[in-house]
Amino acid sequence: MRAKSGDHLVIMGHVVNEHGRDGEIIEVLGEDGQPPYRVRWSDDGHETLVFPGADAKVEHKSERKHQPAGS
């Protein structure tokens, strides 16, 4: 997994009807784009240090579809 600042980290929900989480990667702390990442979560604005697991994926800024505000 490799990312740059501005990419988004998406973590899938684990149970039925559980929404996943999405956040902007604001800092890459590993070498060569690898984790850990400092992420600002879109649902509550909090920033956390994340070591993503197998349930996570990076959506690169250049590939990410434009998301309307509030979605």
mmCIF file of the N, C-alpha and C atoms, coordinates in Angstrom:
data_MODEL
# 
_entry.id   MODEL 
# 
loop_
_atom_site.group_PDB 
_atom_site.id 
_atom_site.type_symbol 
_atom_site.label_atom_id 
_atom_site.label_alt_id 
_atom_site.label_comp_id 
_atom_site.label_asym_id 
_atom_site.label_entity_id 
_atom_site.label_seq_id 
_atom_site.pdbx_PDB_ins_code 
_atom_site.Cartn_x 
_atom_site.Cartn_y 
_atom_site.Cartn_z 
_atom_site.occupancy 
_atom_site.B_iso_or_equiv 
_atom_site.pdbx_formal_charge 
_atom_site.auth_seq_id 
_atom_site.auth_comp_id 
_atom_site.auth_asym_id 
_atom_site.auth_atom_id 
_atom_site.pdbx_PDB_model_num 
ATOM 1   N N  . MET A 1 1  ? 0.856   -1.164 0.000  1.00 0.00 ? 1  MET A N  1 
ATOM 2   C CA . MET A 1 1  ? 0.000   0.000  0.000  1.00 0.00 ? 1  MET A CA 1 
ATOM 3   C C  . MET A 1 1  ? 0.907   1.233  0.000  1.00 0.00 ? 1  MET A C  1 
ATOM 4   N N  . ARG A 1 2  ? 0.634   2.102  -0.952 1.00 0.00 ? 2  ARG A N  1 
ATOM 5   C CA . ARG A 1 2  ? 1.400   3.355  -1.058 1.00 0.00 ? 2  ARG A CA 1 
ATOM 6   C C  . ARG A 1 2  ? 0.428   4.506  -1.266 1.00 0.00 ? 2  ARG A C  1 
ATOM 7   N N  . ALA A 1 3  ? 0.754   5.631  -0.663 1.00 0.00 ? 3  ALA A N  1 
ATOM 8   C CA . ALA A 1 3  ? -0.121  6.801  -0.756 1.00 0.00 ? 3  ALA A CA 1 
ATOM 9   C C  . ALA A 1 3  ? 0.710   8.064  -0.707 1.00 0.00 ? 3  ALA A C  1 
ATOM 10  N N  . LYS A 1 4  ? 0.047   9.169  -1.048 1.00 0.00 ? 4  LYS A N  1 
ATOM 11  C CA . LYS A 1 4  ? 0.611   10.508 -0.940 1.00 0.00 ? 4  LYS A CA 1 
ATOM 12  C C  . LYS A 1 4  ? -0.388  11.363 -0.175 1.00 0.00 ? 4  LYS A C  1 
ATOM 13  N N  . SER A 1 5  ? 0.092   12.462 0.368  1.00 0.00 ? 5  SER A N  1 
ATOM 14  C CA . SER A 1 5  ? -0.821  13.414 0.992  1.00 0.00 ? 5  SER A CA 1 
ATOM 15  C C  . SER A 1 5  ? -1.855  13.843 -0.046 1.00 0.00 ? 5  SER A C  1 
ATOM 16  N N  . GLY A 1 6  ? -3.110  13.902 0.363  1.00 0.00 ? 6  GLY A N  1 
ATOM 17  C CA . GLY A 1 6  ? -4.198  14.256 -0.539 1.00 0.00 ? 6  GLY A CA 1 
ATOM 18  C C  . GLY A 1 6  ? -4.971  13.054 -1.045 1.00 0.00 ? 6  GLY A C  1 
ATOM 19  N N  . ASP A 1 7  ? -4.364  11.861 -0.980 1.00 0.00 ? 7  ASP A N  1 
ATOM 20  C CA . ASP A 1 7  ? -5.098  10.635 -1.311 1.00 0.00 ? 7  ASP A CA 1 
ATOM 21  C C  . ASP A 1 7  ? -6.099  10.370 -0.192 1.00 0.00 ? 7  ASP A C  1 
ATOM 22  N N  . HIS A 1 8  ? -7.016  9.431  -0.434 1.00 0.00 ? 8  HIS A N  1 
ATOM 23  C CA . HIS A 1 8  ? -8.002  9.070  0.575  1.00 0.00 ? 8  HIS A CA 1 
ATOM 24  C C  . HIS A 1 8  ? -7.829  7.624  0.991  1.00 0.00 ? 8  HIS A C  1 
ATOM 25  N N  . LEU A 1 9  ? -8.019  7.376  2.283  1.00 0.00 ? 9  LEU A N  1 
ATOM 26  C CA . LEU A 1 9  ? -8.011  6.034  2.826  1.00 0.00 ? 9  LEU A CA 1 
ATOM 27  C C  . LEU A 1 9  ? -9.452  5.633  3.055  1.00 0.00 ? 9  LEU A C  1 
ATOM 28  N N  . VAL A 1 10 ? -9.842  4.477  2.530  1.00 0.00 ? 10 VAL A N  1 
ATOM 29  C CA . VAL A 1 10 ? -11.200 3.970  2.676  1.00 0.00 ? 10 VAL A CA 1 
ATOM 30  C C  . VAL A 1 10 ? -11.117 2.644  3.422  1.00 0.00 ? 10 VAL A C  1 
ATOM 31  N N  . ILE A 1 11 ? -11.861 2.553  4.516  1.00 0.00 ? 11 ILE A N  1 
ATOM 32  C CA . ILE A 1 11 ? -11.920 1.318  5.294  1.00 0.00 ? 11 ILE A CA 1 
ATOM 33  C C  . ILE A 1 11 ? -13.337 0.784  5.192  1.00 0.00 ? 11 ILE A C  1 
ATOM 34  N N  . MET A 1 12 ? -13.451 -0.474 4.784  1.00 0.00 ? 12 MET A N  1 
ATOM 35  C CA . MET A 1 12 ? -14.751 -1.097 4.576  1.00 0.00 ? 12 MET A CA 1 
ATOM 36  C C  . MET A 1 12 ? -15.439 -1.387 5.914  1.00 0.00 ? 12 MET A C  1 
ATOM 37  N N  . GLY A 1 13 ? -16.795 -1.376 5.924  1.00 0.00 ? 13 GLY A N  1 
ATOM 38  C CA . GLY A 1 13 ? -17.553 -1.774 7.105  1.00 0.00 ? 13 GLY A CA 1 
ATOM 39  C C  . GLY A 1 13 ? -17.368 -3.269 7.354  1.00 0.00 ? 13 GLY A C  1 
ATOM 40  N N  . HIS A 1 14 ? -17.503 -3.685 8.606  1.00 0.00 ? 14 HIS A N  1 
ATOM 41  C CA . HIS A 1 14 ? -17.241 -5.075 8.964  1.00 0.00 ? 14 HIS A CA 1 
ATOM 42  C C  . HIS A 1 14 ? -18.481 -5.927 9.159  1.00 0.00 ? 14 HIS A C  1 
ATOM 43  N N  . VAL A 1 15 ? -19.621 -5.307 9.390  1.00 0.00 ? 15 VAL A N  1 
ATOM 44  C CA . VAL A 1 15 ? -20.858 -6.047 9.597  1.00 0.00 ? 15 VAL A CA 1 
ATOM 45  C C  . VAL A 1 15 ? -21.952 -5.439 8.720  1.00 0.00 ? 15 VAL A C  1 
ATOM 46  N N  . VAL A 1 16 ? -23.047 -6.171 8.554  1.00 0.00 ? 16 VAL A N  1 
ATOM 47  C CA . VAL A 1 16 ? -24.164 -5.709 7.741  1.00 0.00 ? 16 VAL A CA 1 
ATOM 48  C C  . VAL A 1 16 ? -24.671 -4.371 8.272  1.00 0.00 ? 16 VAL A C  1 
ATOM 49  N N  . ASN A 1 17 ? -24.947 -3.463 7.383  1.00 0.00 ? 17 ASN A N  1 
ATOM 50  C CA . ASN A 1 17 ? -25.461 -2.117 7.675  1.00 0.00 ? 17 ASN A CA 1 
ATOM 51  C C  . ASN A 1 17 ? -24.445 -1.206 8.356  1.00 0.00 ? 17 ASN A C  1 
ATOM 52  N N  . GLU A 1 18 ? -23.196 -1.616 8.471  1.00 0.00 ? 18 GLU A N  1 
ATOM 53  C CA . GLU A 1 18 ? -22.171 -0.738 9.017  1.00 0.00 ? 18 GLU A CA 1 
ATOM 54  C C  . GLU A 1 18 ? -21.498 -0.018 7.859  1.00 0.00 ? 18 GLU A C  1 
ATOM 55  N N  . HIS A 1 19 ? -21.473 1.293  7.946  1.00 0.00 ? 19 HIS A N  1 
ATOM 56  C CA . HIS A 1 19 ? -20.821 2.082  6.912  1.00 0.00 ? 19 HIS A CA 1 
ATOM 57  C C  . HIS A 1 19 ? -19.316 2.043  7.120  1.00 0.00 ? 19 HIS A C  1 
ATOM 58  N N  . GLY A 1 20 ? -18.592 2.113  6.037  1.00 0.00 ? 20 GLY A N  1 
ATOM 59  C CA . GLY A 1 20 ? -17.149 2.209  6.131  1.00 0.00 ? 20 GLY A CA 1 
ATOM 60  C C  . GLY A 1 20 ? -16.741 3.627  6.496  1.00 0.00 ? 20 GLY A C  1 
ATOM 61  N N  . ARG A 1 21 ? -15.446 3.840  6.581  1.00 0.00 ? 21 ARG A N  1 
ATOM 62  C CA . ARG A 1 21 ? -14.929 5.183  6.873  1.00 0.00 ? 21 ARG A CA 1 
ATOM 63  C C  . ARG A 1 21 ? -14.052 5.644  5.726  1.00 0.00 ? 21 ARG A C  1 
ATOM 64  N N  . ASP A 1 22 ? -14.019 6.946  5.545  1.00 0.00 ? 22 ASP A N  1 
ATOM 65  C CA . ASP A 1 22 ? -13.245 7.569  4.492  1.00 0.00 ? 22 ASP A CA 1 
ATOM 66  C C  . ASP A 1 22 ? -12.555 8.779  5.084  1.00 0.00 ? 22 ASP A C  1 
ATOM 67  N N  . GLY A 1 23 ? -11.297 8.934  4.757  1.00 0.00 ? 23 GLY A N  1 
ATOM 68  C CA . GLY A 1 23 ? -10.589 10.103 5.251  1.00 0.00 ? 23 GLY A CA 1 
ATOM 69  C C  . GLY A 1 23 ? -9.463  10.507 4.329  1.00 0.00 ? 23 GLY A C  1 
ATOM 70  N N  . GLU A 1 24 ? -9.105  11.768 4.409  1.00 0.00 ? 24 GLU A N  1 
ATOM 71  C CA . GLU A 1 24 ? -7.995  12.285 3.609  1.00 0.00 ? 24 GLU A CA 1 
ATOM 72  C C  . GLU A 1 24 ? -6.679  12.016 4.324  1.00 0.00 ? 24 GLU A C  1 
ATOM 73  N N  . ILE A 1 25 ? -5.725  11.482 3.587  1.00 0.00 ? 25 ILE A N  1 
ATOM 74  C CA . ILE A 1 25 ? -4.391  11.280 4.126  1.00 0.00 ? 25 ILE A CA 1 
ATOM 75  C C  . ILE A 1 25 ? -3.697  12.634 4.109  1.00 0.00 ? 25 ILE A C  1 
ATOM 76  N N  . ILE A 1 26 ? -3.388  13.134 5.294  1.00 0.00 ? 26 ILE A N  1 
ATOM 77  C CA . ILE A 1 26 ? -2.778  14.453 5.376  1.00 0.00 ? 26 ILE A CA 1 
ATOM 78  C C  . ILE A 1 26 ? -1.277  14.382 5.607  1.00 0.00 ? 26 ILE A C  1 
ATOM 79  N N  . GLU A 1 27 ? -0.791  13.191 5.997  1.00 0.00 ? 27 GLU A N  1 
ATOM 80  C CA . GLU A 1 27 ? 0.652   13.026 6.177  1.00 0.00 ? 27 GLU A CA 1 
ATOM 81  C C  . GLU A 1 27 ? 1.011   11.552 6.032  1.00 0.00 ? 27 GLU A C  1 
ATOM 82  N N  . VAL A 1 28 ? 2.069   11.286 5.299  1.00 0.00 ? 28 VAL A N  1 
ATOM 83  C CA . VAL A 1 28 ? 2.591   9.933  5.131  1.00 0.00 ? 28 VAL A CA 1 
ATOM 84  C C  . VAL A 1 28 ? 3.850   9.836  5.980  1.00 0.00 ? 28 VAL A C  1 
ATOM 85  N N  . LEU A 1 29 ? 3.856   8.905  6.940  1.00 0.00 ? 29 LEU A N  1 
ATOM 86  C CA . LEU A 1 29 ? 4.957   8.812  7.884  1.00 0.00 ? 29 LEU A CA 1 
ATOM 87  C C  . LEU A 1 29 ? 5.914   7.662  7.584  1.00 0.00 ? 29 LEU A C  1 
ATOM 88  N N  . GLY A 1 30 ? 5.503   6.736  6.720  1.00 0.00 ? 30 GLY A N  1 
ATOM 89  C CA . GLY A 1 30 ? 6.371   5.630  6.337  1.00 0.00 ? 30 GLY A CA 1 
ATOM 90  C C  . GLY A 1 30 ? 7.245   6.014  5.157  1.00 0.00 ? 30 GLY A C  1 
ATOM 91  N N  . GLU A 1 31 ? 8.201   5.168  4.874  1.00 0.00 ? 31 GLU A N  1 
ATOM 92  C CA . GLU A 1 31 ? 9.091   5.408  3.737  1.00 0.00 ? 31 GLU A CA 1 
ATOM 93  C C  . GLU A 1 31 ? 8.403   5.038  2.427  1.00 0.00 ? 31 GLU A C  1 
ATOM 94  N N  . ASP A 1 32 ? 8.687   5.790  1.382  1.00 0.00 ? 32 ASP A N  1 
ATOM 95  C CA . ASP A 1 32 ? 8.213   5.492  0.036  1.00 0.00 ? 32 ASP A CA 1 
ATOM 96  C C  . ASP A 1 32 ? 6.690   5.338  -0.036 1.00 0.00 ? 32 ASP A C  1 
ATOM 97  N N  . GLY A 1 33 ? 5.954   6.177  0.712  1.00 0.00 ? 33 GLY A N  1 
ATOM 98  C CA . GLY A 1 33 ? 4.498   6.196  0.646  1.00 0.00 ? 33 GLY A CA 1 
ATOM 99  C C  . GLY A 1 33 ? 3.801   5.124  1.457  1.00 0.00 ? 33 GLY A C  1 
ATOM 100 N N  . GLN A 1 34 ? 4.550   4.395  2.247  1.00 0.00 ? 34 GLN A N  1 
ATOM 101 C CA . GLN A 1 34 ? 3.952   3.318  3.026  1.00 0.00 ? 34 GLN A CA 1 
ATOM 102 C C  . GLN A 1 34 ? 3.453   3.827  4.377  1.00 0.00 ? 34 GLN A C  1 
ATOM 103 N N  . PRO A 1 35 ? 2.542   3.060  5.018  1.00 0.00 ? 35 PRO A N  1 
ATOM 104 C CA . PRO A 1 35 ? 2.017   3.455  6.330  1.00 0.00 ? 35 PRO A CA 1 
ATOM 105 C C  . PRO A 1 35 ? 3.119   3.541  7.368  1.00 0.00 ? 35 PRO A C  1 
ATOM 106 N N  . PRO A 1 36 ? 2.801   4.236  8.465  1.00 0.00 ? 36 PRO A N  1 
ATOM 107 C CA . PRO A 1 36 ? 1.491   4.754  8.889  1.00 0.00 ? 36 PRO A CA 1 
ATOM 108 C C  . PRO A 1 36 ? 1.152   6.076  8.222  1.00 0.00 ? 36 PRO A C  1 
ATOM 109 N N  . TYR A 1 37 ? -0.158  6.391  8.284  1.00 0.00 ? 37 TYR A N  1 
ATOM 110 C CA . TYR A 1 37 ? -0.675  7.624  7.708  1.00 0.00 ? 37 TYR A CA 1 
ATOM 111 C C  . TYR A 1 37 ? -1.398  8.423  8.790  1.00 0.00 ? 37 TYR A C  1 
ATOM 112 N N  . ARG A 1 38 ? -1.284  9.748  8.708  1.00 0.00 ? 38 ARG A N  1 
ATOM 113 C CA . ARG A 1 38 ? -2.129  10.615 9.528  1.00 0.00 ? 38 ARG A CA 1 
ATOM 114 C C  . ARG A 1 38 ? -3.332  10.937 8.645  1.00 0.00 ? 38 ARG A C  1 
ATOM 115 N N  . VAL A 1 39 ? -4.527  10.623 9.155  1.00 0.00 ? 39 VAL A N  1 
ATOM 116 C CA . VAL A 1 39 ? -5.759  10.726 8.373  1.00 0.00 ? 39 VAL A CA 1 
ATOM 117 C C  . VAL A 1 39 ? -6.744  11.654 9.069  1.00 0.00 ? 39 VAL A C  1 
ATOM 118 N N  . ARG A 1 40 ? -7.382  12.521 8.276  1.00 0.00 ? 40 ARG A N  1 
ATOM 119 C CA . ARG A 1 40 ? -8.487  13.360 8.764  1.00 0.00 ? 40 ARG A CA 1 
ATOM 120 C C  . ARG A 1 40 ? -9.773  12.713 8.246  1.00 0.00 ? 40 ARG A C  1 
ATOM 121 N N  . TRP A 1 41 ? -10.560 12.173 9.177  1.00 0.00 ? 41 TRP A N  1 
ATOM 122 C CA . TRP A 1 41 ? -11.768 11.439 8.813  1.00 0.00 ? 41 TRP A CA 1 
ATOM 123 C C  . TRP A 1 41 ? -12.877 12.386 8.357  1.00 0.00 ? 41 TRP A C  1 
ATOM 124 N N  . SER A 1 42 ? -13.534 12.025 7.267  1.00 0.00 ? 42 SER A N  1 
ATOM 125 C CA . SER A 1 42 ? -14.564 12.896 6.695  1.00 0.00 ? 42 SER A CA 1 
ATOM 126 C C  . SER A 1 42 ? -15.845 12.908 7.527  1.00 0.00 ? 42 SER A C  1 
ATOM 127 N N  . ASP A 1 43 ? -16.095 11.869 8.333  1.00 0.00 ? 43 ASP A N  1 
ATOM 128 C CA . ASP A 1 43 ? -17.348 11.835 9.091  1.00 0.00 ? 43 ASP A CA 1 
ATOM 129 C C  . ASP A 1 43 ? -17.332 12.710 10.331 1.00 0.00 ? 43 ASP A C  1 
ATOM 130 N N  . ASP A 1 44 ? -16.150 12.940 10.926 1.00 0.00 ? 44 ASP A N  1 
ATOM 131 C CA . ASP A 1 44 ? -16.136 13.748 12.139 1.00 0.00 ? 44 ASP A CA 1 
ATOM 132 C C  . ASP A 1 44 ? -14.985 14.760 12.213 1.00 0.00 ? 44 ASP A C  1 
ATOM 133 N N  . GLY A 1 45 ? -14.102 14.763 11.215 1.00 0.00 ? 45 GLY A N  1 
ATOM 134 C CA . GLY A 1 45 ? -13.018 15.735 11.167 1.00 0.00 ? 45 GLY A CA 1 
ATOM 135 C C  . GLY A 1 45 ? -11.832 15.447 12.077 1.00 0.00 ? 45 GLY A C  1 
ATOM 136 N N  . HIS A 1 46 ? -11.920 14.372 12.860 1.00 0.00 ? 46 HIS A N  1 
ATOM 137 C CA . HIS A 1 46 ? -10.806 14.029 13.741 1.00 0.00 ? 46 HIS A CA 1 
ATOM 138 C C  . HIS A 1 46 ? -9.622  13.516 12.936 1.00 0.00 ? 46 HIS A C  1 
ATOM 139 N N  . GLU A 1 47 ? -8.442  13.727 13.484 1.00 0.00 ? 47 GLU A N  1 
ATOM 140 C CA . GLU A 1 47 ? -7.219  13.227 12.865 1.00 0.00 ? 47 GLU A CA 1 
ATOM 141 C C  . GLU A 1 47 ? -6.657  12.106 13.718 1.00 0.00 ? 47 GLU A C  1 
ATOM 142 N N  . THR A 1 48 ? -6.273  11.013 13.071 1.00 0.00 ? 48 THR A N  1 
ATOM 143 C CA . THR A 1 48 ? -5.692  9.879  13.783 1.00 0.00 ? 48 THR A CA 1 
ATOM 144 C C  . THR A 1 48 ? -4.524  9.314  12.993 1.00 0.00 ? 48 THR A C  1 
ATOM 145 N N  . LEU A 1 49 ? -3.680  8.594  13.684 1.00 0.00 ? 49 LEU A N  1 
ATOM 146 C CA . LEU A 1 49 ? -2.579  7.866  13.074 1.00 0.00 ? 49 LEU A CA 1 
ATOM 147 C C  . LEU A 1 49 ? -3.098  6.474  12.757 1.00 0.00 ? 49 LEU A C  1 
ATOM 148 N N  . VAL A 1 50 ? -2.953  6.048  11.494 1.00 0.00 ? 50 VAL A N  1 
ATOM 149 C CA . VAL A 1 50 ? -3.554  4.793  11.052 1.00 0.00 ? 50 VAL A CA 1 
ATOM 150 C C  . VAL A 1 50 ? -2.498  3.868  10.449 1.00 0.00 ? 50 VAL A C  1 
ATOM 151 N N  . PHE A 1 51 ? -2.547  2.618  10.891 1.00 0.00 ? 51 PHE A N  1 
ATOM 152 C CA . PHE A 1 51 ? -1.791  1.527  10.286 1.00 0.00 ? 51 PHE A CA 1 
ATOM 153 C C  . PHE A 1 51 ? -2.843  0.653  9.601  1.00 0.00 ? 51 PHE A C  1 
ATOM 154 N N  . PRO A 1 52 ? -3.144  0.891  8.305  1.00 0.00 ? 52 PRO A N  1 
ATOM 155 C CA . PRO A 1 52 ? -4.264  0.217  7.648  1.00 0.00 ? 52 PRO A CA 1 
ATOM 156 C C  . PRO A 1 52 ? -4.078  -1.301 7.580  1.00 0.00 ? 52 PRO A C  1 
ATOM 157 N N  . GLY A 1 53 ? -5.214  -1.998 7.698  1.00 0.00 ? 53 GLY A N  1 
ATOM 158 C CA . GLY A 1 53 ? -5.233  -3.446 7.575  1.00 0.00 ? 53 GLY A CA 1 
ATOM 159 C C  . GLY A 1 53 ? -5.717  -3.876 6.196  1.00 0.00 ? 53 GLY A C  1 
ATOM 160 N N  . ALA A 1 54 ? -6.041  -5.153 6.088  1.00 0.00 ? 54 ALA A N  1 
ATOM 161 C CA . ALA A 1 54 ? -6.478  -5.727 4.814  1.00 0.00 ? 54 ALA A CA 1 
ATOM 162 C C  . ALA A 1 54 ? -7.836  -5.195 4.360  1.00 0.00 ? 54 ALA A C  1 
ATOM 163 N N  . ASP A 1 55 ? -8.579  -4.581 5.271  1.00 0.00 ? 55 ASP A N  1 
ATOM 164 C CA . ASP A 1 55 ? -9.900  -4.053 4.943  1.00 0.00 ? 55 ASP A CA 1 
ATOM 165 C C  . ASP A 1 55 ? -9.848  -2.619 4.417  1.00 0.00 ? 55 ASP A C  1 
ATOM 166 N N  . ALA A 1 56 ? -8.656  -2.127 4.159  1.00 0.00 ? 56 ALA A N  1 
ATOM 167 C CA . ALA A 1 56 ? -8.487  -0.732 3.728  1.00 0.00 ? 56 ALA A CA 1 
ATOM 168 C C  . ALA A 1 56 ? -7.918  -0.658 2.314  1.00 0.00 ? 56 ALA A C  1 
ATOM 169 N N  . LYS A 1 57 ? -8.242  0.447  1.643  1.00 0.00 ? 57 LYS A N  1 
ATOM 170 C CA . LYS A 1 57 ? -7.648  0.704  0.327  1.00 0.00 ? 57 LYS A CA 1 
ATOM 171 C C  . LYS A 1 57 ? -7.380  2.195  0.203  1.00 0.00 ? 57 LYS A C  1 
ATOM 172 N N  . VAL A 1 58 ? -6.422  2.518  -0.640 1.00 0.00 ? 58 VAL A N  1 
ATOM 173 C CA . VAL A 1 58 ? -6.087  3.906  -0.929 1.00 0.00 ? 58 VAL A CA 1 
ATOM 174 C C  . VAL A 1 58 ? -6.731  4.289  -2.250 1.00 0.00 ? 58 VAL A C  1 
ATOM 175 N N  . GLU A 1 59 ? -7.437  5.405  -2.257 1.00 0.00 ? 59 GLU A N  1 
ATOM 176 C CA . GLU A 1 59 ? -7.944  5.991  -3.498 1.00 0.00 ? 59 GLU A CA 1 
ATOM 177 C C  . GLU A 1 59 ? -7.050  7.179  -3.786 1.00 0.00 ? 59 GLU A C  1 
ATOM 178 N N  . HIS A 1 60 ? -6.275  7.058  -4.843 1.00 0.00 ? 60 HIS A N  1 
ATOM 179 C CA . HIS A 1 60 ? -5.328  8.114  -5.182 1.00 0.00 ? 60 HIS A CA 1 
ATOM 180 C C  . HIS A 1 60 ? -6.070  9.348  -5.659 1.00 0.00 ? 60 HIS A C  1 
ATOM 181 N N  . LYS A 1 61 ? -5.536  10.491 -5.283 1.00 0.00 ? 61 LYS A N  1 
ATOM 182 C CA . LYS A 1 61 ? -6.159  11.777 -5.612 1.00 0.00 ? 61 LYS A CA 1 
ATOM 183 C C  . LYS A 1 61 ? -6.462  11.888 -7.099 1.00 0.00 ? 61 LYS A C  1 
ATOM 184 N N  . SER A 1 62 ? -5.544  11.431 -7.939 1.00 0.00 ? 62 SER A N  1 
ATOM 185 C CA . SER A 1 62 ? -5.716  11.537 -9.386 1.00 0.00 ? 62 SER A CA 1 
ATOM 186 C C  . SER A 1 62 ? -6.810  10.615 -9.922 1.00 0.00 ? 62 SER A C  1 
ATOM 187 N N  . GLU A 1 63 ? -7.152  9.560  -9.180 1.00 0.00 ? 63 GLU A N  1 
ATOM 188 C CA . GLU A 1 63 ? -8.148  8.587  -9.629 1.00 0.00 ? 63 GLU A CA 1 
ATOM 189 C C  . GLU A 1 63 ? -9.514  8.786  -8.974 1.00 0.00 ? 63 GLU A C  1 
ATOM 190 N N  . ARG A 1 64 ? -9.552  9.548  -7.907 1.00 0.00 ? 64 ARG A N  1 
ATOM 191 C CA . ARG A 1 64 ? -10.765 9.694  -7.122 1.00 0.00 ? 64 ARG A CA 1 
ATOM 192 C C  . ARG A 1 64 ? -11.796 10.510 -7.879 1.00 0.00 ? 64 ARG A C  1 
ATOM 193 N N  . LYS A 1 65 ? -13.010 10.001 -7.917 1.00 0.00 ? 65 LYS A N  1 
ATOM 194 C CA . LYS A 1 65 ? -14.105 10.713 -8.552 1.00 0.00 ? 65 LYS A CA 1 
ATOM 195 C C  . LYS A 1 65 ? -14.512 11.882 -7.668 1.00 0.00 ? 65 LYS A C  1 
ATOM 196 N N  . HIS A 1 66 ? -14.935 12.966 -8.300 1.00 0.00 ? 66 HIS A N  1 
ATOM 197 C CA . HIS A 1 66 ? -15.369 14.144 -7.551 1.00 0.00 ? 66 HIS A CA 1 
ATOM 198 C C  . HIS A 1 66 ? -16.573 13.770 -6.693 1.00 0.00 ? 66 HIS A C  1 
ATOM 199 N N  . GLN A 1 67 ? -16.490 14.030 -5.395 1.00 0.00 ? 67 GLN A N  1 
ATOM 200 C CA . GLN A 1 67 ? -17.576 13.764 -4.460 1.00 0.00 ? 67 GLN A CA 1 
ATOM 201 C C  . GLN A 1 67 ? -18.278 15.070 -4.130 1.00 0.00 ? 67 GLN A C  1 
ATOM 202 N N  . PRO A 1 68 ? -19.585 15.144 -4.323 1.00 0.00 ? 68 PRO A N  1 
ATOM 203 C CA . PRO A 1 68 ? -20.312 16.368 -3.954 1.00 0.00 ? 68 PRO A CA 1 
ATOM 204 C C  . PRO A 1 68 ? -20.177 16.629 -2.463 1.00 0.00 ? 68 PRO A C  1 
ATOM 205 N N  . ALA A 1 69 ? -20.190 17.884 -2.080 1.00 0.00 ? 69 ALA A N  1 
ATOM 206 C CA . ALA A 1 69 ? -20.098 18.255 -0.670 1.00 0.00 ? 69 ALA A CA 1 
ATOM 207 C C  . ALA A 1 69 ? -21.232 17.599 0.109  1.00 0.00 ? 69 ALA A C  1 
ATOM 208 N N  . GLY A 1 70 ? -20.896 17.077 1.292  1.00 0.00 ? 70 GLY A N  1 
ATOM 209 C CA . GLY A 1 70 ? -21.899 16.475 2.158  1.00 0.00 ? 70 GLY A CA 1 
ATOM 210 C C  . GLY A 1 70 ? -22.178 15.020 1.880  1.00 0.00 ? 70 GLY A C  1 
ATOM 211 N N  . SER A 1 71 ? -21.443 14.384 0.961  1.00 0.00 ? 71 SER A N  1 
ATOM 212 C CA . SER A 1 71 ? -21.718 12.967 0.720  1.00 0.00 ? 71 SER A CA 1 
ATOM 213 C C  . SER A 1 71 ? -20.631 12.108 1.291  1.00 0.00 ? 71 SER A C  1 
# 
